[in-house]
Amino acid sequence: MVFGKDQNKGIRLRVLKPVIVNLDEGVNEKELLTHDQFCEDSTLANLLSGFDYPDFPMPMGILRQVEYTPYEEKIEQQIKT
């Protein structure tokens, strides 16, 4: 996750705690968080939703987009079986 006016800041995890790093100081972009909105696990989306300005950039857009079978369909399948 790269951000900042000059795209020179990033976010990486240190023991499950997000930390802002400066890319001008030799931090490798491969060490930064990569967000996947289609990931089944909600952990990273929940972490991002807790970001608050001015400590972190404010997340905008879709944080998680996962398709599930609707509850009604699951119940119908259960009744049929």
Backbone bond lengths (Angstrom), bond angles and torsions (degrees), N, CA, C in turn:
res aa  C-N    CA-C-N  psi(-1)  N-CA   C-N-CA  omega(-1)  CA-C   N-CA-C  phi
1 M - - - 1.429 - - 1.526 108.10 -
2 V 1.309 115.26 111.38 1.459 122.33 -179.41 1.527 108.04 -109.05
3 F 1.330 116.57 139.70 1.458 120.38 179.17 1.517 109.11 -153.59
4 G 1.308 116.12 -176.47 1.459 122.35 179.27 1.519 110.97 104.92
5 K 1.305 116.30 157.70 1.465 122.36 -178.94 1.520 111.17 -54.63
6 D 1.331 116.26 -42.01 1.466 121.10 -179.09 1.529 112.53 -101.84
7 Q 1.336 116.37 14.60 1.465 121.84 -178.42 1.537 110.90 52.15
8 N 1.321 115.94 41.47 1.462 120.18 -175.96 1.530 112.76 -115.49
9 K 1.336 116.48 13.56 1.455 120.28 177.04 1.516 109.07 -123.34
10 G 1.320 115.32 153.69 1.452 119.75 179.65 1.512 110.28 -146.49
11 I 1.329 115.16 171.01 1.453 121.01 178.80 1.525 107.94 -123.79
12 R 1.325 115.37 130.71 1.457 120.28 173.80 1.525 108.39 -134.36
13 L 1.319 115.59 165.15 1.457 120.27 -179.35 1.513 110.63 -98.27
14 R 1.312 114.95 138.47 1.463 122.27 170.24 1.519 106.41 -126.72
15 V 1.310 116.61 108.08 1.464 123.05 -178.39 1.537 110.47 49.91
16 L 1.311 115.82 54.49 1.466 124.39 179.22 1.518 114.43 60.92
17 K 1.313 117.62 21.68 1.460 121.74 175.03 1.529 108.17 -119.74
18 P 1.338 117.76 124.47 1.466 119.53 179.38 1.532 110.75 -69.45
19 V 1.332 115.12 137.87 1.462 121.75 -179.22 1.520 108.39 -132.46
20 I 1.327 116.89 135.03 1.463 121.50 176.52 1.523 108.18 -85.66
21 V 1.328 116.18 130.94 1.463 121.68 179.11 1.525 109.22 -123.89
22 N 1.328 115.49 156.44 1.454 122.17 179.14 1.522 108.37 -99.76
23 L 1.311 116.80 120.01 1.467 120.89 -178.19 1.523 111.71 -70.65
24 D 1.338 117.75 -19.18 1.464 121.15 177.82 1.529 111.52 -71.67
25 E 1.332 116.68 -12.32 1.456 120.98 -178.10 1.524 112.35 -98.64
26 G 1.317 116.73 22.22 1.452 121.48 173.54 1.517 116.16 85.85
27 V 1.316 118.41 13.82 1.461 121.10 177.29 1.521 108.89 -73.80
28 N 1.311 116.75 131.76 1.454 122.47 -179.89 1.530 109.17 -78.61
29 E 1.324 117.31 132.88 1.469 121.41 -179.20 1.519 112.16 -62.84
30 K 1.321 118.12 -21.32 1.465 121.16 178.58 1.532 111.45 -68.93
31 E 1.331 117.16 -16.94 1.468 121.92 179.09 1.523 112.02 -84.31
32 L 1.326 117.82 -8.91 1.464 121.90 -174.94 1.526 111.46 -82.79
33 L 1.325 115.19 159.04 1.456 121.38 175.35 1.529 109.82 -62.97
34 T 1.303 115.82 143.81 1.458 121.81 172.99 1.518 107.01 -123.84
35 H 1.313 116.08 122.58 1.465 120.25 -177.09 1.520 110.51 -95.24
36 D 1.338 115.87 134.06 1.460 122.51 175.93 1.524 107.47 -125.04
37 Q 1.316 116.91 105.44 1.462 120.92 -176.21 1.521 112.28 -65.37
38 F 1.336 118.09 -17.23 1.455 121.44 -177.95 1.529 112.81 -94.94
39 C 1.320 117.75 3.92 1.460 122.20 -179.77 1.531 110.28 -65.50
40 E 1.329 116.84 134.03 1.459 121.49 179.87 1.526 111.66 -64.16
41 D 1.321 117.38 -34.80 1.462 122.58 -178.28 1.531 109.33 -77.44
42 S 1.317 117.02 131.81 1.466 120.95 -175.86 1.530 113.42 -91.51
43 T 1.320 118.71 1.61 1.459 121.80 -173.14 1.523 112.80 -57.78
44 L 1.326 118.16 -51.66 1.467 120.59 -177.42 1.530 111.33 -67.15
45 A 1.322 117.51 -39.82 1.474 119.91 178.00 1.528 110.34 -61.48
46 N 1.322 117.24 -39.94 1.470 120.50 177.72 1.519 110.90 -65.72
47 L 1.320 117.02 -39.78 1.463 121.24 177.90 1.530 110.32 -62.03
48 L 1.324 116.36 -46.04 1.470 121.06 -179.88 1.523 111.53 -63.72
49 S 1.312 117.07 -37.29 1.468 119.83 -178.02 1.529 111.73 -65.91
50 G 1.316 117.22 -18.18 1.453 120.74 178.23 1.515 114.08 -88.95
51 F 1.331 117.72 -4.36 1.464 120.48 178.39 1.520 109.06 -65.58
52 D 1.323 115.60 137.03 1.455 119.80 -178.02 1.526 109.31 -138.46
53 Y 1.310 116.39 135.89 1.452 123.18 176.74 1.522 108.63 -70.34
54 P 1.283 121.84 140.17 1.461 130.88 12.29 1.529 114.36 -97.49
55 D 1.336 118.17 -2.01 1.466 119.23 -178.70 1.529 112.60 -67.74
56 F 1.317 116.62 -37.70 1.463 122.28 -179.87 1.521 108.81 -134.36
57 P 1.341 116.91 161.24 1.463 118.48 174.88 1.527 109.49 -66.63
58 M 1.311 116.49 146.48 1.461 121.78 -179.60 1.526 109.22 -77.18
59 P 1.338 118.20 119.69 1.468 119.75 179.50 1.525 110.63 -70.97
60 M 1.338 115.52 138.74 1.463 121.29 178.53 1.512 108.77 -136.47
61 G 1.295 115.21 149.02 1.449 119.65 178.24 1.518 111.40 102.13
62 I 1.317 115.66 -160.50 1.453 121.76 -177.35 1.525 108.80 -86.59
63 L 1.320 116.54 118.46 1.456 120.63 179.57 1.525 111.59 -88.66
64 R 1.329 116.04 -30.15 1.462 119.66 -179.09 1.522 109.21 -151.19
65 Q 1.340 115.35 131.18 1.463 120.74 -179.14 1.531 107.65 -140.85
66 V 1.324 115.00 92.70 1.459 121.41 -176.34 1.522 108.64 -122.95
67 E 1.321 116.60 136.38 1.461 120.54 178.78 1.522 109.93 -93.52
68 Y 1.307 115.22 131.96 1.452 121.97 177.29 1.519 108.91 -124.92
69 T 1.318 115.81 156.70 1.451 120.39 172.97 1.528 107.16 -71.78
70 P 1.334 117.43 129.42 1.472 119.46 -179.96 1.534 111.75 -58.64
71 Y 1.301 115.23 148.81 1.458 122.42 -177.92 1.530 111.50 -54.03
72 E 1.337 116.48 -43.00 1.469 120.61 -178.13 1.526 111.08 -60.44
73 E 1.326 116.84 -41.22 1.467 120.20 179.38 1.525 111.25 -65.90
74 K 1.317 116.78 -38.85 1.464 120.02 178.13 1.525 110.78 -63.51
75 I 1.324 116.91 -40.79 1.468 121.34 178.76 1.527 109.83 -64.59
76 E 1.345 117.21 -44.82 1.461 120.98 178.96 1.528 110.88 -60.52
77 Q 1.334 116.79 -42.01 1.466 120.48 177.94 1.516 110.72 -63.01
78 Q 1.336 116.82 -39.61 1.458 121.28 -179.23 1.531 109.93 -66.36
79 I 1.303 117.56 -40.95 1.471 121.25 -179.93 1.521 110.07 -65.25
80 K 1.340 117.28 -41.57 1.466 121.08 179.96 1.525 111.58 -63.00
81 T 1.344 116.02 -37.19 1.467 119.10 -179.63 1.507 109.58 -79.69
